[in-house]
Amino acid sequence: MFIQTIRDAINPLHRDERGDNENLGRLLLLALVLIPLIILITVFGGEIYEEAQSQWDEVMGTGLGD
């Protein structure tokens, strides 16, 4: 009985012949790029901020004489 219920729930998915959902493909591609980027920013965020701040100070000419 349980297997029949599962089969009845899965069958409509196999009958769907519309093809690839292009929005889902775009979303998965975006996730493929953004998830590692978010992880890197989370792990190295402080170091990135400090390096960006020192580079900005160097460009603006501040912090050189401090």
GUMI-800279 format. One record per residue: x, y, z of N, C-alpha, C, O in turn; residue number from 1; residue in one letter. Coordinates in nm, 2 decimals. Example, Ala and Ser with C-alpha at 12.3 -4.5 7.8 and 13.67 -1.06 7.14 Angstrom:
2
R / n_u / n_v / n_w / ca_u / ca_v / ca_w / c_u / c_v / c_w / o_u / o_v / o_w / n / res
R / 1.32 / -0.57 / 0.78 / 1.23 / -0.45 / 0.78 / 1.32 / -0.33 / 0.78 / 1.42 / -0.33 / 0.85 / 1 / A
R / 1.28 / -0.22 / 0.71 / 1.37 / -0.11 / 0.71 / 1.29 / 0.00 / 0.79 / 1.34 / 0.11 / 0.80 / 2 / S
***
This chain:
66
R / n_u / n_v / n_w / ca_u / ca_v / ca_w / c_u / c_v / c_w / o_u / o_v / o_w / n / res
R / 0.08 / -0.12 / 0.00 / 0.00 / 0.00 / 0.00 / 0.09 / 0.13 / 0.00 / 0.06 / 0.22 / -0.07 / 1 / M
R / 0.19 / 0.13 / 0.08 / 0.28 / 0.24 / 0.09 / 0.35 / 0.27 / -0.04 / 0.37 / 0.38 / -0.08 / 2 / F
R / 0.40 / 0.16 / -0.10 / 0.48 / 0.17 / -0.22 / 0.39 / 0.22 / -0.33 / 0.43 / 0.30 / -0.42 / 3 / I
R / 0.26 / 0.18 / -0.34 / 0.17 / 0.23 / -0.44 / 0.14 / 0.38 / -0.42 / 0.13 / 0.45 / -0.52 / 4 / Q
R / 0.14 / 0.42 / -0.30 / 0.12 / 0.57 / -0.27 / 0.24 / 0.65 / -0.32 / 0.22 / 0.75 / -0.38 / 5 / T
R / 0.36 / 0.60 / -0.30 / 0.48 / 0.67 / -0.35 / 0.48 / 0.67 / -0.50 / 0.51 / 0.77 / -0.56 / 6 / I
R / 0.45 / 0.55 / -0.56 / 0.45 / 0.54 / -0.70 / 0.35 / 0.64 / -0.77 / 0.38 / 0.71 / -0.87 / 7 / R
R / 0.23 / 0.65 / -0.71 / 0.13 / 0.74 / -0.76 / 0.18 / 0.89 / -0.74 / 0.14 / 0.98 / -0.82 / 8 / D
R / 0.26 / 0.92 / -0.64 / 0.31 / 1.06 / -0.62 / 0.42 / 1.09 / -0.72 / 0.43 / 1.20 / -0.76 / 9 / A
R / 0.50 / 0.99 / -0.75 / 0.61 / 1.01 / -0.84 / 0.58 / 1.01 / -0.99 / 0.64 / 1.07 / -1.07 / 10 / I
R / 0.47 / 0.93 / -1.03 / 0.44 / 0.92 / -1.17 / 0.41 / 1.05 / -1.24 / 0.46 / 1.06 / -1.35 / 11 / N
R / 0.34 / 1.15 / -1.19 / 0.33 / 1.27 / -1.26 / 0.46 / 1.34 / -1.30 / 0.47 / 1.41 / -1.40 / 12 / P
R / 0.56 / 1.32 / -1.22 / 0.69 / 1.38 / -1.25 / 0.75 / 1.32 / -1.37 / 0.82 / 1.39 / -1.45 / 13 / L
R / 0.73 / 1.19 / -1.39 / 0.79 / 1.12 / -1.51 / 0.71 / 1.15 / -1.63 / 0.76 / 1.14 / -1.74 / 14 / H
R / 0.58 / 1.19 / -1.62 / 0.50 / 1.22 / -1.74 / 0.52 / 1.36 / -1.79 / 0.47 / 1.40 / -1.90 / 15 / R
R / 0.59 / 1.44 / -1.71 / 0.61 / 1.58 / -1.75 / 0.72 / 1.59 / -1.86 / 0.83 / 1.56 / -1.83 / 16 / D
R / 0.67 / 1.62 / -1.98 / 0.77 / 1.62 / -2.09 / 0.79 / 1.76 / -2.14 / 0.83 / 1.78 / -2.26 / 17 / E
R / 0.78 / 1.86 / -2.06 / 0.80 / 2.00 / -2.10 / 0.95 / 2.03 / -2.12 / 0.98 / 2.13 / -2.18 / 18 / R
R / 1.04 / 1.95 / -2.07 / 1.18 / 1.98 / -2.08 / 1.23 / 2.06 / -1.97 / 1.17 / 2.07 / -1.86 / 19 / G
R / 1.35 / 2.11 / -1.99 / 1.42 / 2.19 / -1.89 / 1.35 / 2.32 / -1.86 / 1.30 / 2.39 / -1.95 / 20 / D
R / 1.34 / 2.35 / -1.73 / 1.29 / 2.47 / -1.69 / 1.40 / 2.57 / -1.69 / 1.50 / 2.56 / -1.61 / 21 / N
R / 1.40 / 2.67 / -1.78 / 1.52 / 2.76 / -1.80 / 1.54 / 2.85 / -1.68 / 1.65 / 2.89 / -1.65 / 22 / E
R / 1.44 / 2.88 / -1.61 / 1.46 / 2.96 / -1.49 / 1.53 / 2.88 / -1.38 / 1.61 / 2.94 / -1.31 / 23 / N
R / 1.50 / 2.76 / -1.37 / 1.57 / 2.67 / -1.27 / 1.71 / 2.66 / -1.31 / 1.80 / 2.66 / -1.22 / 24 / L
R / 1.74 / 2.65 / -1.43 / 1.88 / 2.64 / -1.48 / 1.96 / 2.76 / -1.45 / 2.07 / 2.76 / -1.40 / 25 / G
R / 1.90 / 2.88 / -1.47 / 1.96 / 3.01 / -1.43 / 1.99 / 3.02 / -1.28 / 2.09 / 3.06 / -1.24 / 26 / R
R / 1.89 / 2.97 / -1.20 / 1.90 / 2.98 / -1.06 / 2.01 / 2.89 / -1.01 / 2.09 / 2.93 / -0.92 / 27 / L
R / 2.02 / 2.77 / -1.07 / 2.13 / 2.68 / -1.03 / 2.26 / 2.73 / -1.07 / 2.36 / 2.72 / -0.99 / 28 / L
R / 2.27 / 2.79 / -1.18 / 2.40 / 2.85 / -1.22 / 2.44 / 2.97 / -1.13 / 2.56 / 2.98 / -1.10 / 29 / L
R / 2.34 / 3.05 / -1.10 / 2.37 / 3.16 / -1.00 / 2.41 / 3.11 / -0.87 / 2.51 / 3.16 / -0.81 / 30 / L
R / 2.35 / 3.00 / -0.82 / 2.39 / 2.94 / -0.69 / 2.53 / 2.88 / -0.70 / 2.60 / 2.89 / -0.60 / 31 / A
R / 2.56 / 2.83 / -0.81 / 2.70 / 2.77 / -0.83 / 2.81 / 2.87 / -0.81 / 2.92 / 2.84 / -0.77 / 32 / L
R / 2.78 / 3.00 / -0.85 / 2.87 / 3.11 / -0.84 / 2.87 / 3.17 / -0.70 / 2.97 / 3.20 / -0.63 / 33 / V
R / 2.74 / 3.20 / -0.65 / 2.73 / 3.28 / -0.53 / 2.76 / 3.20 / -0.40 / 2.81 / 3.26 / -0.31 / 34 / L
R / 2.73 / 3.07 / -0.39 / 2.75 / 3.00 / -0.27 / 2.90 / 3.00 / -0.23 / 2.93 / 3.03 / -0.12 / 35 / I
R / 2.99 / 2.96 / -0.32 / 3.13 / 2.96 / -0.29 / 3.18 / 3.11 / -0.25 / 3.26 / 3.12 / -0.17 / 36 / P
R / 3.12 / 3.20 / -0.33 / 3.16 / 3.34 / -0.30 / 3.12 / 3.39 / -0.16 / 3.20 / 3.45 / -0.09 / 37 / L
R / 3.00 / 3.35 / -0.12 / 2.95 / 3.38 / 0.02 / 3.04 / 3.31 / 0.12 / 3.07 / 3.37 / 0.22 / 38 / I
R / 3.07 / 3.19 / 0.10 / 3.16 / 3.11 / 0.19 / 3.29 / 3.18 / 0.20 / 3.34 / 3.20 / 0.32 / 39 / I
R / 3.35 / 3.22 / 0.09 / 3.49 / 3.29 / 0.10 / 3.48 / 3.42 / 0.17 / 3.57 / 3.45 / 0.25 / 40 / L
R / 3.38 / 3.50 / 0.15 / 3.36 / 3.63 / 0.21 / 3.34 / 3.60 / 0.36 / 3.39 / 3.68 / 0.45 / 41 / I
R / 3.27 / 3.50 / 0.40 / 3.24 / 3.47 / 0.54 / 3.37 / 3.43 / 0.61 / 3.40 / 3.48 / 0.72 / 42 / T
R / 3.45 / 3.35 / 0.54 / 3.57 / 3.30 / 0.61 / 3.68 / 3.41 / 0.61 / 3.75 / 3.43 / 0.71 / 43 / V
R / 3.70 / 3.48 / 0.50 / 3.81 / 3.57 / 0.49 / 3.76 / 3.72 / 0.49 / 3.84 / 3.81 / 0.44 / 44 / F
R / 3.64 / 3.75 / 0.54 / 3.59 / 3.88 / 0.53 / 3.67 / 3.98 / 0.60 / 3.70 / 4.09 / 0.55 / 45 / G
R / 3.73 / 3.95 / 0.72 / 3.81 / 4.05 / 0.80 / 3.94 / 4.08 / 0.72 / 3.98 / 4.20 / 0.72 / 46 / G
R / 4.00 / 3.98 / 0.67 / 4.13 / 4.00 / 0.60 / 4.10 / 4.08 / 0.47 / 4.18 / 4.17 / 0.43 / 47 / E
R / 3.99 / 4.05 / 0.40 / 3.96 / 4.13 / 0.28 / 3.93 / 4.27 / 0.32 / 3.98 / 4.36 / 0.24 / 48 / I
R / 3.86 / 4.30 / 0.42 / 3.83 / 4.44 / 0.46 / 3.96 / 4.51 / 0.50 / 3.98 / 4.62 / 0.46 / 49 / Y
R / 4.05 / 4.45 / 0.58 / 4.18 / 4.51 / 0.61 / 4.26 / 4.54 / 0.49 / 4.32 / 4.65 / 0.49 / 50 / E
R / 4.27 / 4.45 / 0.40 / 4.35 / 4.47 / 0.28 / 4.29 / 4.58 / 0.19 / 4.36 / 4.67 / 0.14 / 51 / E
R / 4.16 / 4.58 / 0.18 / 4.09 / 4.69 / 0.10 / 4.11 / 4.82 / 0.17 / 4.13 / 4.92 / 0.10 / 52 / A
R / 4.10 / 4.83 / 0.30 / 4.12 / 4.95 / 0.37 / 4.26 / 5.01 / 0.35 / 4.28 / 5.13 / 0.33 / 53 / Q
R / 4.36 / 4.92 / 0.36 / 4.50 / 4.97 / 0.35 / 4.53 / 5.01 / 0.20 / 4.60 / 5.11 / 0.18 / 54 / S
R / 4.47 / 4.94 / 0.10 / 4.48 / 4.99 / -0.04 / 4.41 / 5.12 / -0.06 / 4.47 / 5.20 / -0.13 / 55 / Q
R / 4.30 / 5.14 / 0.00 / 4.22 / 5.26 / -0.01 / 4.30 / 5.38 / 0.05 / 4.31 / 5.49 / -0.01 / 56 / W
R / 4.35 / 5.35 / 0.17 / 4.43 / 5.46 / 0.23 / 4.56 / 5.49 / 0.15 / 4.59 / 5.61 / 0.14 / 57 / D
R / 4.62 / 5.39 / 0.09 / 4.73 / 5.42 / 0.00 / 4.69 / 5.50 / -0.12 / 4.77 / 5.60 / -0.16 / 58 / E
R / 4.58 / 5.47 / -0.18 / 4.54 / 5.55 / -0.30 / 4.50 / 5.69 / -0.26 / 4.53 / 5.79 / -0.33 / 59 / V
R / 4.43 / 5.71 / -0.14 / 4.39 / 5.84 / -0.10 / 4.50 / 5.92 / -0.03 / 4.49 / 6.04 / -0.01 / 60 / M
R / 4.61 / 5.86 / -0.01 / 4.73 / 5.93 / 0.05 / 4.71 / 5.95 / 0.20 / 4.79 / 6.02 / 0.26 / 61 / G
R / 4.62 / 5.88 / 0.27 / 4.60 / 5.89 / 0.41 / 4.66 / 5.76 / 0.47 / 4.67 / 5.66 / 0.41 / 62 / T
R / 4.71 / 5.77 / 0.59 / 4.76 / 5.66 / 0.66 / 4.91 / 5.64 / 0.64 / 4.97 / 5.55 / 0.70 / 63 / G
R / 4.97 / 5.71 / 0.55 / 5.11 / 5.69 / 0.52 / 5.20 / 5.75 / 0.62 / 5.30 / 5.69 / 0.65 / 64 / L
R / 5.16 / 5.86 / 0.68 / 5.24 / 5.92 / 0.79 / 5.20 / 5.88 / 0.93 / 5.26 / 5.92 / 1.02 / 65 / G
R / 5.10 / 5.80 / 0.94 / 5.05 / 5.76 / 1.07 / 5.15 / 5.67 / 1.14 / 5.12 / 5.63 / 1.26 / 66 / D
***
